[in-house]
Amino acid sequence: MLNSLQIKNIAIIDSLEINFEKGLNVLSGETGAGKSIIIDSLNFVLGKRADKTLISYGKDSAQVVAFFDISDCKKAQDILKEYDIDSDDELMIKRTMTQDGKNTCNINGQKVTLQMLKELTETLVDIYGQNDTAFIMNPKTHLDVLDNFSQDKIIPKKINLLKIYDEYKETQKKIKEFGSSQDIAKNLDLYEYQIKEIEEANIQEGEEEELVALRHKMNNSERYVEAISGAFESLNGYSDMNAVTLISNSINELKKQASEDAQIQELVDRLESTKIELKDIASSLDDMVQSFDFSPQDLQRVEERLSLVRLIKRKYGDSFEQIQNYLNDIKAKVDFLQNGEQALKDLEIDLENLESDFYEAAKDLTKTRKEVAKELSSKIEKELAELGIKNAKFEAKFKEIPESGIYFDEMDFLFSANLGQPVRELTKIISGGELSRFMLALKNTIANLDSINTMVFDEIDTGISGNIADTVAQKLYKISKNKQVLAITHLPQLASMADANFLIEKSVQDGKTKTNVTRLENEALIDELLRLIGGINSKEFGRPHAQEMKKNANELKKNI
């Protein structure tokens, strides 16, 4: 449910906050007062396309913030969890646009992409305006409308059909992998060669890195040996001037006086320790020199092994893990192909059976859809009759079912508004006025079938008056019993049925035109009903009528 909408620097709105209620919220006002700006602002924060002309003149940016209660909106909660966005029962959505065209979208303070925002808001709000008929005027959506009307009957059968179809496609894929008998033999030869090549190479994890390091060591062995040998000679070589000999001489000289002086003895002890450490280092250097005994043949063997490792990686995977996965995969394929002709025959039999199963499941789904279509048609025709199109006919036309094979339903809605006129494609025959009422009939029929909790109707009542206006008001109120409804209207009948009324006004302040929204209560509400009735110039007679309309609406609401 939409709790509130905060608008800043949108068109002629400087700063505005609207707090909505549960049930039926009605927004009314004079033509040009800014009602469409409210809808534009809502569309903007929900992620609809917008350009910088939406920004108020002289401002650098525009911003809309919407707060929702999503305590009973599982789809929205699942999306937030998928995107790892923290959320409790309240959701905050913010969208900002600057004059240079930059858009910033935030969900609960976390920056998101526009696509992520739209995916979330499509579960929260359904907006229908006079020109918002694209989906019903696209025949490709008609089947979805029908399926959503009776999900409990249709969805399980669709799932079953798609499961069979997936198995069918997978079996087709396996048959394609088999190919002809010649293909089988050729593929077996190839896979067996690859298995032999990989297994004989016997690549080890991390081997390439070790070989590269060893090759570097071999290529630079002369410099290494020279440096290490020089260090060894300085420490403990054959010269009388090596470090160990010199330290030994120092020790011998100091020992002559060590018994006379404790401090000298301490220095002798320290030199003895140093001598031991230096001899140990010299021994390690000598071992290193011995390990550098490489022949040209050793280097050639390393080069050849490194070339083989890199060849295997180029052919079968960039890493040890990928090579092993590829090896396991082709081994499985060899096991599969070695069954040869019989396995291929078995798969072809499976494919025929799956095609037959699919055909029967598709026919069953079509049968169910046709039954559901009759129920939908009956309800839509009843709704249209109540909305003044008394002789309306509404049908669903399915394409012919083939005698066998793989097929999916295609369907168009057909419509006729006049007695004696045949039904034709709805998208080609329905007029603008009829379309508004048709959409209201459809929305009223399927309103409780989805999880969207907020529905917005933007002047859906245009061109409607009299008894039909009463019916429209009652239908929107009926929808609002289970969903939050926001309706922009010129009808006093609808305004009188509201749970919350808002007046949209335009005024001039400091030489600038601004739009304001006021929550209407008591006498202010009666004044607005009087204006909508058209009796503003005859308050003496019109006001009692407006008061009576509100009283009757309150009584009527108790029985809906």
RORODREN-213324 format. One record per residue (C-alpha): residue number from 1; residue in one letter; x negated, y negated, z. Coordinates in steps of 0.001 Angstrom, whole numbers. Layout:
N
{NUM; "A"; {X; Y; Z}}
...
This chain:
560
{1; "M"; {0; 0; 0}}
{2; "L"; {-1219; -3506; -854}}
{3; "N"; {-1470; -5417; 2434}}
{4; "S"; {-2788; -8730; 1182}}
{5; "L"; {-4223; -10560; -1805}}
{6; "Q"; {-6757; -13376; -1475}}
{7; "I"; {-7258; -15524; -4578}}
{8; "K"; {-9920; -18184; -5059}}
{9; "N"; {-10504; -20427; -8106}}
{10; "I"; {-8199; -18560; -10490}}
{11; "A"; {-6582; -20929; -13040}}
{12; "I"; {-4677; -23534; -10990}}
{13; "I"; {-5031; -21628; -7716}}
{14; "D"; {-7758; -23078; -5487}}
{15; "S"; {-7332; -20793; -2522}}
{16; "L"; {-4364; -18597; -1709}}
{17; "E"; {-3551; -15607; 477}}
{18; "I"; {-380; -13506; 190}}
{19; "N"; {486; -10940; 2855}}
{20; "F"; {2861; -8313; 1472}}
{21; "E"; {5260; -6024; 3286}}
{22; "K"; {6432; -2454; 2850}}
{23; "G"; {9479; -2005; 674}}
{24; "L"; {10630; -4579; -1887}}
{25; "N"; {8587; -7784; -2224}}
{26; "V"; {10085; -10353; -4605}}
{27; "L"; {8204; -13331; -6038}}
{28; "S"; {10234; -16058; -7715}}
{29; "G"; {9769; -19603; -8879}}
{30; "E"; {10264; -22027; -11719}}
{31; "T"; {8917; -21177; -15165}}
{32; "G"; {5276; -22246; -15320}}
{33; "A"; {4837; -22320; -11553}}
{34; "G"; {2086; -19728; -11710}}
{35; "K"; {3804; -16372; -11287}}
{36; "S"; {1768; -14881; -14129}}
{37; "I"; {-1428; -16089; -12419}}
{38; "I"; {-619; -13889; -9427}}
{39; "I"; {-315; -10864; -11727}}
{40; "D"; {-3474; -11882; -13611}}
{41; "S"; {-5315; -12098; -10300}}
{42; "L"; {-4065; -8677; -9235}}
{43; "N"; {-5031; -7190; -12593}}
{44; "F"; {-8459; -8796; -12239}}
{45; "V"; {-9238; -7267; -8848}}
{46; "L"; {-7931; -3894; -10063}}
{47; "G"; {-10547; -3893; -12806}}
{48; "K"; {-8679; -5043; -15903}}
{49; "R"; {-10597; -6873; -18621}}
{50; "A"; {-10979; -10602; -18008}}
{51; "D"; {-13017; -13500; -19355}}
{52; "K"; {-14309; -16730; -17868}}
{53; "T"; {-11214; -18691; -18988}}
{54; "L"; {-9630; -17236; -15857}}
{55; "I"; {-11941; -19380; -13705}}
{56; "S"; {-10517; -22696; -12503}}
{57; "Y"; {-11682; -25756; -14435}}
{58; "G"; {-14860; -27199; -12940}}
{59; "K"; {-15616; -24151; -10775}}
{60; "D"; {-18648; -21905; -11114}}
{61; "S"; {-16944; -18650; -10156}}
{62; "A"; {-13642; -16976; -9306}}
{63; "Q"; {-12948; -14299; -6728}}
{64; "V"; {-10068; -12037; -5729}}
{65; "V"; {-10000; -9789; -2658}}
{66; "A"; {-7343; -7115; -2082}}
{67; "F"; {-6735; -5165; 1121}}
{68; "F"; {-4961; -1790; 958}}
{69; "D"; {-3660; 693; 3473}}
{70; "I"; {-4770; 4093; 2107}}
{71; "S"; {-3873; 6221; 5119}}
{72; "D"; {-1565; 8378; 2956}}
{73; "C"; {-3449; 8126; -356}}
{74; "K"; {-5540; 11297; -569}}
{75; "K"; {-6707; 10689; -4154}}
{76; "A"; {-8235; 7345; -3193}}
{77; "Q"; {-9876; 8895; -121}}
{78; "D"; {-11339; 11691; -2258}}
{79; "I"; {-12814; 9180; -4731}}
{80; "L"; {-14370; 7157; -1906}}
{81; "K"; {-15872; 10341; -475}}
{82; "E"; {-17233; 11298; -3907}}
{83; "Y"; {-18934; 7900; -4192}}
{84; "D"; {-20193; 8136; -593}}
{85; "I"; {-18372; 4941; 425}}
{86; "D"; {-17422; 4638; 4094}}
{87; "S"; {-13712; 4149; 4647}}
{88; "D"; {-11033; 4319; 7282}}
{89; "D"; {-7356; 3651; 6631}}
{90; "E"; {-7988; 116; 5316}}
{91; "L"; {-9680; -495; 1994}}
{92; "M"; {-11174; -3784; 811}}
{93; "I"; {-11761; -4407; -2895}}
{94; "K"; {-13506; -7587; -4088}}
{95; "R"; {-14287; -8749; -7603}}
{96; "T"; {-16161; -11921; -8545}}
{97; "M"; {-16799; -13456; -11966}}
{98; "T"; {-19101; -16362; -12803}}
{99; "Q"; {-19144; -18855; -15666}}
{100; "D"; {-22031; -16985; -17275}}
{101; "G"; {-19807; -13907; -17523}}
{102; "K"; {-21328; -11855; -14711}}
{103; "N"; {-18971; -9516; -12852}}
{104; "T"; {-19566; -8198; -9346}}
{105; "C"; {-17361; -5471; -7880}}
{106; "N"; {-17382; -4339; -4246}}
{107; "I"; {-15529; -1579; -2427}}
{108; "N"; {-15712; -1847; 1366}}
{109; "G"; {-18799; -4043; 976}}
{110; "Q"; {-20628; -1610; -1304}}
{111; "K"; {-21464; -2740; -4818}}
{112; "V"; {-19931; -533; -7541}}
{113; "T"; {-19533; -517; -11306}}
{114; "L"; {-16369; -1768; -12994}}
{115; "Q"; {-15614; 1792; -14126}}
{116; "M"; {-15855; 3084; -10545}}
{117; "L"; {-13516; 292; -9424}}
{118; "K"; {-10955; 1157; -12111}}
{119; "E"; {-11076; 4862; -11271}}
{120; "L"; {-10181; 4037; -7675}}
{121; "T"; {-7503; 1409; -8323}}
{122; "E"; {-5663; 3619; -10828}}
{123; "T"; {-4681; 5731; -7807}}
{124; "L"; {-3378; 2690; -5889}}
{125; "V"; {-1263; 432; -8140}}
{126; "D"; {972; 872; -11188}}
{127; "I"; {1742; -2424; -12957}}
{128; "Y"; {4509; -2759; -15521}}
{129; "G"; {5146; -6030; -17342}}
{130; "Q"; {7167; -7094; -20363}}
{131; "N"; {4282; -6268; -22678}}
{132; "D"; {2870; -3340; -20711}}
{133; "T"; {4367; -646; -22928}}
{134; "A"; {1248; 694; -24612}}
{135; "F"; {1331; 4107; -22970}}
{136; "I"; {4955; 4941; -23812}}
{137; "M"; {4516; 3586; -27361}}
{138; "N"; {1696; 6099; -27868}}
{139; "P"; {3177; 9528; -28750}}
{140; "K"; {45; 11229; -27377}}
{141; "T"; {1132; 10291; -23847}}
{142; "H"; {4649; 11711; -24103}}
{143; "L"; {3613; 15254; -23207}}
{144; "D"; {1845; 13965; -20066}}
{145; "V"; {5015; 12124; -19023}}
{146; "L"; {7004; 15334; -19387}}
{147; "D"; {4432; 17428; -17510}}
{148; "N"; {4308; 14943; -14627}}
{149; "F"; {8090; 15028; -14377}}
{150; "S"; {8058; 18692; -13338}}
{151; "Q"; {4559; 19456; -12116}}
{152; "D"; {5575; 22407; -9953}}
{153; "K"; {6975; 24261; -12965}}
{154; "I"; {4511; 23194; -15644}}
{155; "I"; {1081; 22674; -14058}}
{156; "P"; {551; 26325; -12940}}
{157; "K"; {1369; 27485; -16471}}
{158; "K"; {-995; 24906; -17973}}
{159; "I"; {-3775; 26083; -15653}}
{160; "N"; {-3155; 29703; -16641}}
{161; "L"; {-3157; 28791; -20341}}
{162; "L"; {-6420; 26866; -20080}}
{163; "K"; {-8014; 29725; -18133}}
{164; "I"; {-7166; 32133; -20964}}
{165; "Y"; {-8434; 29600; -23496}}
{166; "D"; {-11768; 29271; -21655}}
{167; "E"; {-12156; 33071; -21687}}
{168; "Y"; {-11280; 33097; -25383}}
{169; "K"; {-13937; 30478; -26190}}
{170; "E"; {-16540; 32272; -24076}}
{171; "T"; {-15848; 35544; -25901}}
{172; "Q"; {-16142; 33743; -29231}}
{173; "K"; {-19503; 32421; -28098}}
{174; "K"; {-20742; 35917; -27205}}
{175; "I"; {-19654; 37284; -30577}}
{176; "K"; {-21482; 34441; -32270}}
{177; "E"; {-24594; 35322; -30285}}
{178; "F"; {-24366; 38893; -31581}}
{179; "G"; {-23992; 37867; -35213}}
{180; "S"; {-24311; 40605; -37865}}
{181; "S"; {-26153; 43919; -37445}}
{182; "Q"; {-29159; 42348; -39146}}
{183; "D"; {-28948; 39405; -36737}}
{184; "I"; {-28873; 41808; -33801}}
{185; "A"; {-32053; 43579; -34963}}
{186; "K"; {-33782; 40285; -35704}}
{187; "N"; {-32864; 38788; -32350}}
{188; "L"; {-33983; 41915; -30512}}
{189; "D"; {-37390; 41797; -32214}}
{190; "L"; {-37762; 38128; -31360}}
{191; "Y"; {-36733; 38486; -27704}}
{192; "E"; {-38908; 41563; -27149}}
{193; "Y"; {-41916; 39749; -28649}}
{194; "Q"; {-41284; 36751; -26376}}
{195; "I"; {-40950; 38966; -23288}}
{196; "K"; {-44242; 40705; -24121}}
{197; "E"; {-46000; 37385; -24734}}
{198; "I"; {-44833; 35849; -21447}}
{199; "E"; {-45508; 38932; -19324}}
{200; "E"; {-48981; 39562; -20794}}
{201; "A"; {-49921; 35931; -20226}}
{202; "N"; {-48991; 36417; -16543}}
{203; "I"; {-48936; 32700; -15804}}
{204; "Q"; {-49204; 31857; -12113}}
{205; "E"; {-47628; 28913; -10362}}
{206; "G"; {-50078; 25978; -10199}}
{207; "E"; {-52570; 27765; -12465}}
{208; "E"; {-52878; 24958; -15010}}
{209; "E"; {-53870; 22426; -12360}}
{210; "E"; {-56494; 24809; -10937}}
{211; "L"; {-57967; 25455; -14392}}
{212; "V"; {-58150; 21750; -15188}}
{213; "A"; {-60018; 21119; -11910}}
{214; "L"; {-62402; 24035; -12558}}
{215; "R"; {-63116; 22876; -16123}}
{216; "H"; {-63921; 19395; -14853}}
{217; "K"; {-66260; 20898; -12286}}
{218; "M"; {-68016; 23022; -14924}}
{219; "N"; {-68366; 20160; -17396}}
{220; "N"; {-69965; 18012; -14720}}
{221; "S"; {-72004; 20763; -13020}}
{222; "E"; {-75437; 19311; -13956}}
{223; "R"; {-74698; 15974; -12294}}
{224; "Y"; {-73141; 17726; -9313}}
{225; "V"; {-76154; 20032; -8823}}
{226; "E"; {-78602; 17139; -9177}}
{227; "A"; {-76797; 15027; -6592}}
{228; "I"; {-76294; 17869; -4134}}
{229; "S"; {-79869; 19169; -4517}}
{230; "G"; {-81265; 15700; -3907}}
{231; "A"; {-79238; 15405; -724}}
{232; "F"; {-80448; 18854; 410}}
{233; "E"; {-84095; 17938; -181}}
{234; "S"; {-83694; 14748; 1854}}
{235; "L"; {-82165; 16596; 4729}}
{236; "N"; {-84110; 19856; 4897}}
{237; "G"; {-86209; 20341; 1775}}
{238; "Y"; {-89796; 21409; 1276}}
{239; "S"; {-91241; 17942; 1885}}
{240; "D"; {-92739; 17091; 5271}}
{241; "M"; {-90738; 13875; 5074}}
{242; "N"; {-87274; 15504; 5162}}
{243; "A"; {-84872; 14394; 7895}}
{244; "V"; {-84939; 17643; 9899}}
{245; "T"; {-88764; 17705; 10027}}
{246; "L"; {-88977; 14069; 11033}}
{247; "I"; {-86423; 14559; 13801}}
{248; "S"; {-88335; 17682; 15005}}
{249; "N"; {-91515; 15594; 15190}}
{250; "S"; {-89649; 12934; 17190}}
{251; "I"; {-88385; 15564; 19587}}
{252; "N"; {-91879; 17006; 20118}}
{253; "E"; {-93331; 13555; 20890}}
{254; "L"; {-90534; 12650; 23334}}
{255; "K"; {-90753; 15982; 25140}}
{256; "K"; {-94237; 15023; 26356}}
{257; "Q"; {-92655; 12413; 28635}}
{258; "A"; {-89190; 13926; 29113}}
{259; "S"; {-90031; 15535; 32424}}
{260; "E"; {-91067; 12143; 33765}}
{261; "D"; {-88039; 10153; 32565}}
{262; "A"; {-84378; 11298; 32617}}
{263; "Q"; {-83422; 8721; 29976}}
{264; "I"; {-85963; 10175; 27533}}
{265; "Q"; {-84575; 13685; 28203}}
{266; "E"; {-81110; 12442; 27331}}
{267; "L"; {-82423; 11117; 24014}}
{268; "V"; {-84128; 14465; 23323}}
{269; "D"; {-80832; 16258; 23877}}
{270; "R"; {-79044; 13923; 21491}}
{271; "L"; {-81706; 14418; 18811}}
{272; "E"; {-81432; 18197; 19220}}
{273; "S"; {-77687; 17944; 18518}}
{274; "T"; {-78319; 15744; 15498}}
{275; "K"; {-80894; 18211; 14190}}
{276; "I"; {-78405; 21099; 14449}}
{277; "E"; {-75697; 19091; 12610}}
{278; "L"; {-78102; 18075; 9822}}
{279; "K"; {-79301; 21661; 9336}}
{280; "D"; {-75652; 22781; 9100}}
{281; "I"; {-74893; 20097; 6473}}
{282; "A"; {-78012; 21100; 4532}}
{283; "S"; {-76892; 24747; 4588}}
{284; "S"; {-73447; 23756; 3195}}
{285; "L"; {-75148; 21776; 426}}
{286; "D"; {-77288; 24777; -447}}
{287; "D"; {-74171; 26981; -683}}
{288; "M"; {-72564; 24461; -2995}}
{289; "V"; {-75600; 24477; -5282}}
{290; "Q"; {-75434; 28273; -5476}}
{291; "S"; {-71718; 28153; -6381}}
{292; "F"; {-72501; 26011; -9425}}
{293; "D"; {-74015; 28937; -11257}}
{294; "F"; {-71835; 28607; -14414}}
{295; "S"; {-72683; 30001; -17793}}
{296; "P"; {-71370; 28694; -21170}}
{297; "Q"; {-69339; 31909; -21393}}
{298; "D"; {-67633; 31056; -18074}}
{299; "L"; {-66627; 27642; -19418}}
{300; "Q"; {-65331; 29198; -22655}}
{301; "R"; {-63178; 31659; -20708}}
{302; "V"; {-61661; 28795; -18692}}
{303; "E"; {-60932; 26829; -21900}}
{304; "E"; {-59269; 29858; -23504}}
{305; "R"; {-57147; 30561; -20435}}
{306; "L"; {-56099; 26924; -20187}}
{307; "S"; {-55101; 26919; -23878}}
{308; "L"; {-52996; 30060; -23354}}
{309; "V"; {-51233; 28595; -20291}}
{310; "R"; {-50400; 25415; -22189}}
{311; "L"; {-49177; 27384; -25230}}
{312; "I"; {-46775; 29395; -23078}}
{313; "K"; {-45500; 26216; -21424}}
{314; "R"; {-44960; 24517; -24780}}
{315; "K"; {-42954; 27476; -26068}}
{316; "Y"; {-40970; 28539; -23021}}
{317; "G"; {-40777; 25799; -20399}}
{318; "D"; {-42522; 22842; -18839}}
{319; "S"; {-42993; 24539; -15496}}
{320; "F"; {-43590; 27962; -13978}}
{321; "E"; {-39964; 28021; -12797}}
{322; "Q"; {-38589; 27200; -16264}}
{323; "I"; {-40721; 29926; -17859}}
{324; "Q"; {-39440; 32476; -15361}}
{325; "N"; {-35836; 31388; -15948}}
{326; "Y"; {-36301; 31713; -19701}}
{327; "L"; {-37853; 35172; -19252}}
{328; "N"; {-34914; 36331; -17118}}
{329; "D"; {-32461; 34896; -19659}}
{330; "I"; {-33933; 36687; -22679}}
{331; "K"; {-34245; 39922; -20712}}
{332; "A"; {-30499; 39703; -20061}}
{333; "K"; {-29933; 39040; -23761}}
{334; "V"; {-32005; 42089; -24693}}
{335; "D"; {-29928; 44230; -22324}}
{336; "F"; {-26831; 42760; -23929}}
{337; "L"; {-27956; 43241; -27531}}
{338; "Q"; {-29290; 46749; -27033}}
{339; "N"; {-25679; 47904; -26715}}
{340; "G"; {-25462; 46711; -30308}}
{341; "E"; {-22509; 47668; -32440}}
{342; "Q"; {-20295; 49075; -29699}}
{343; "A"; {-20607; 45956; -27545}}
{344; "L"; {-19678; 43823; -30550}}
{345; "K"; {-16595; 45956; -31212}}
{346; "D"; {-15562; 45693; -27564}}
{347; "L"; {-15877; 41908; -27689}}
{348; "E"; {-13797; 41679; -30853}}
{349; "I"; {-11055; 43754; -29185}}
{350; "D"; {-11237; 41439; -26139}}
{351; "L"; {-10900; 38417; -28436}}
{352; "E"; {-7771; 39834; -30093}}
{353; "N"; {-6226; 40572; -26688}}
{354; "L"; {-7050; 37088; -25396}}
{355; "E"; {-5540; 35499; -28509}}
{356; "S"; {-2366; 37502; -27933}}
{357; "D"; {-2328; 36569; -24234}}
{358; "F"; {-2847; 32922; -25116}}
{359; "Y"; {-7; 32968; -27643}}
{360; "E"; {2417; 34467; -25119}}
{361; "A"; {1325; 32035; -22387}}
{362; "A"; {1648; 29085; -24805}}
{363; "K"; {5150; 30187; -25825}}
{364; "D"; {6128; 30498; -22176}}
{365; "L"; {4777; 27015; -21443}}
{366; "T"; {6646; 25583; -24429}}
{367; "K"; {9856; 27241; -23251}}
{368; "T"; {9445; 25734; -19780}}
{369; "R"; {8658; 22317; -21238}}
{370; "K"; {11785; 22417; -23380}}
{371; "E"; {13884; 23271; -20324}}
{372; "V"; {12268; 20450; -18346}}
{373; "A"; {12740; 18084; -21315}}
{374; "K"; {16529; 18660; -21183}}
{375; "E"; {16531; 17789; -17483}}
{376; "L"; {14442; 14662; -18106}}
{377; "S"; {16665; 13635; -21032}}
{378; "S"; {19801; 13970; -18924}}
{379; "K"; {18369; 11819; -16126}}
{380; "I"; {17022; 9158; -18502}}
{381; "E"; {20366; 8942; -20343}}
{382; "K"; {22173; 8553; -17006}}
{383; "E"; {19788; 5793; -15942}}
{384; "L"; {20164; 4007; -19296}}
{385; "A"; {23963; 4188; -19089}}
{386; "E"; {23817; 2514; -15678}}
{387; "L"; {21560; -126; -17222}}
{388; "G"; {24101; -935; -19921}}
{389; "I"; {22962; 1340; -22774}}
{390; "K"; {25972; 3585; -22362}}
{391; "N"; {25632; 5610; -25570}}
{392; "A"; {21902; 6179; -25390}}
{393; "K"; {20527; 9517; -26532}}
{394; "F"; {17076; 10646; -25486}}
{395; "E"; {15387; 13862; -26573}}
{396; "A"; {11983; 15537; -26790}}
{397; "K"; {11039; 16975; -30179}}
{398; "F"; {8449; 19761; -30212}}
{399; "K"; {6460; 20904; -33219}}
{400; "E"; {7304; 24325; -34629}}
{401; "I"; {5706; 27304; -32873}}
{402; "P"; {3505; 29358; -35219}}
{403; "E"; {4015; 33102; -35417}}
{404; "S"; {690; 33855; -33745}}
{405; "G"; {-2689; 32445; -32818}}
{406; "I"; {-4063; 29591; -30772}}
{407; "Y"; {-1883; 26480; -30575}}
{408; "F"; {-1079; 23674; -28176}}
{409; "D"; {2185; 21762; -27871}}
{410; "E"; {2727; 18471; -29638}}
{411; "M"; {5811; 16445; -28757}}
{412; "D"; {7478; 13097; -29489}}
{413; "F"; {10230; 11309; -27603}}
{414; "L"; {13288; 10564; -29748}}
{415; "F"; {15808; 7811; -28990}}
{416; "S"; {19076; 6293; -30161}}
{417; "A"; {20822; 3373; -28482}}
{418; "N"; {24058; 3450; -30486}}
{419; "L"; {26883; 5926; -30835}}
{420; "G"; {26884; 7669; -34202}}
{421; "Q"; {23229; 6878; -34916}}
{422; "P"; {20814; 9818; -35101}}
{423; "V"; {17845; 9971; -32742}}
{424; "R"; {14528; 8903; -34234}}
{425; "E"; {10973; 8463; -32937}}
{426; "L"; {11224; 6204; -29893}}
{427; "T"; {8081; 4325; -30903}}
{428; "K"; {9666; 3315; -34224}}
{429; "I"; {13259; 2499; -33301}}
{430; "I"; {13450; 1034; -29779}}
{431; "S"; {13865; -2756; -29486}}
{432; "G"; {12107; -5021; -26995}}
{433; "G"; {15166; -5435; -24780}}
{434; "E"; {15911; -1733; -24874}}
{435; "L"; {12287; -914; -24090}}
{436; "S"; {12346; -2919; -20845}}
{437; "R"; {15392; -1037; -19651}}
{438; "F"; {14027; 2270; -20885}}
{439; "M"; {10839; 1714; -18894}}
{440; "L"; {12828; 885; -15779}}
{441; "A"; {14891; 4050; -16300}}
{442; "L"; {11701; 6089; -16711}}
{443; "K"; {9987; 4505; -13725}}
{444; "N"; {13053; 5115; -11576}}
{445; "T"; {13170; 8745; -12698}}
{446; "I"; {9523; 9597; -12092}}
{447; "A"; {8624; 7080; -9345}}
{448; "N"; {8324; 9709; -6627}}
{449; "L"; {6411; 12188; -8745}}
{450; "D"; {2964; 10591; -8435}}
{451; "S"; {833; 9525; -5485}}
{452; "I"; {611; 5830; -6412}}
{453; "N"; {2085; 3870; -3517}}
{454; "T"; {2418; 384; -5026}}
{455; "M"; {4433; -446; -8145}}
{456; "V"; {4474; -3917; -9717}}
{457; "F"; {7228; -5115; -12050}}
{458; "D"; {6470; -8343; -13879}}
{459; "E"; {9785; -9873; -15086}}
{460; "I"; {11114; -6493; -16183}}
{461; "D"; {14579; -8025; -15822}}
{462; "T"; {14143; -10542; -18661}}
{463; "G"; {17339; -10807; -20723}}
{464; "I"; {19433; -8988; -18104}}
{465; "S"; {22425; -10489; -16297}}
{466; "G"; {25819; -9687; -14821}}
{467; "N"; {26574; -6165; -13637}}
{468; "I"; {23376; -4855; -15194}}
{469; "A"; {21405; -7268; -13020}}
{470; "D"; {23071; -5740; -9949}}
{471; "T"; {22079; -2280; -11175}}
{472; "V"; {18476; -3316; -11818}}
{473; "A"; {18240; -4788; -8325}}
{474; "Q"; {19605; -1614; -6749}}
{475; "K"; {17272; 612; -8752}}
{476; "L"; {14184; -1359; -7770}}
{477; "Y"; {15296; -1310; -4153}}
{478; "K"; {15817; 2448; -4409}}
{479; "I"; {12238; 2856; -5649}}
{480; "S"; {11016; 693; -2758}}
{481; "K"; {12476; 3119; -214}}
{482; "N"; {9530; 5430; -921}}
{483; "K"; {6994; 3065; -2482}}
{484; "Q"; {5950; -524; -2062}}
{485; "V"; {7403; -2615; -4909}}
{486; "L"; {6259; -6082; -6015}}
{487; "A"; {8657; -7720; -8451}}
{488; "I"; {8477; -11081; -10199}}
{489; "T"; {12005; -12079; -11150}}
{490; "H"; {14509; -14726; -12196}}
{491; "L"; {17477; -12685; -10964}}
{492; "P"; {19221; -13839; -7772}}
{493; "Q"; {20630; -10313; -7421}}
{494; "L"; {17122; -8868; -7152}}
{495; "A"; {15841; -11651; -4898}}
{496; "S"; {18734; -11057; -2498}}
{497; "M"; {17786; -7361; -2152}}
{498; "A"; {14185; -8082; -1127}}
{499; "D"; {12579; -7103; 2155}}
{500; "A"; {10174; -10027; 1701}}
{501; "N"; {10639; -13095; -529}}
{502; "F"; {7869; -15369; -1790}}
{503; "L"; {8361; -18687; -3581}}
{504; "I"; {5723; -19663; -6130}}
{505; "E"; {5557; -23426; -6615}}
{506; "K"; {3432; -25852; -8578}}
{507; "S"; {2508; -29238; -7123}}
{508; "V"; {127; -32126; -7790}}
{509; "Q"; {-2450; -32856; -5075}}
{510; "D"; {-5242; -35415; -5429}}
{511; "G"; {-4560; -35670; -9125}}
{512; "K"; {-4805; -31904; -9671}}
{513; "T"; {-2080; -29342; -10354}}
{514; "K"; {-2096; -26474; -7881}}
{515; "T"; {-59; -23315; -7295}}
{516; "N"; {1129; -22410; -3791}}
{517; "V"; {3030; -19428; -2384}}
{518; "T"; {5457; -19687; 540}}
{519; "R"; {7121; -16851; 2454}}
{520; "L"; {10873; -17558; 2432}}
{521; "E"; {13093; -17006; 5466}}
{522; "N"; {16609; -17994; 6501}}
{523; "E"; {17789; -21259; 4912}}
{524; "A"; {14766; -21550; 2630}}
{525; "L"; {15682; -18167; 1167}}
{526; "I"; {19289; -19285; 632}}
{527; "D"; {17971; -22397; -1141}}
{528; "E"; {15961; -20225; -3537}}
{529; "L"; {18943; -17918; -4192}}
{530; "L"; {21002; -21023; -4922}}
{531; "R"; {18383; -22208; -7397}}
{532; "L"; {18289; -18812; -9110}}
{533; "I"; {22093; -18734; -9305}}
{534; "G"; {21976; -22100; -11013}}
{535; "G"; {24058; -23915; -8424}}
{536; "I"; {21401; -26294; -7165}}
{537; "N"; {23443; -29259; -8387}}
{538; "S"; {26627; -28052; -6697}}
{539; "K"; {25433; -27069; -3262}}
{540; "E"; {28864; -27521; -1782}}
{541; "F"; {30225; -24599; -3786}}
{542; "G"; {27045; -22708; -4653}}
{543; "R"; {25566; -22373; -1182}}
{544; "P"; {28389; -20229; 233}}
{545; "H"; {28015; -18047; -2833}}
{546; "A"; {24270; -17608; -2186}}
{547; "Q"; {24934; -16827; 1476}}
{548; "E"; {27569; -14270; 521}}
{549; "M"; {25192; -12683; -2010}}
{550; "K"; {22528; -12217; 667}}
{551; "K"; {25062; -10820; 3138}}
{552; "N"; {26409; -8336; 577}}
{553; "A"; {22880; -7307; -360}}
{554; "N"; {22048; -6552; 3274}}
{555; "E"; {25134; -4360; 3545}}
{556; "L"; {24370; -2623; 259}}
{557; "K"; {20800; -1855; 1313}}
{558; "K"; {22088; 66; 4327}}
{559; "N"; {23812; 2557; 2017}}
{560; "I"; {20936; 3118; -441}}
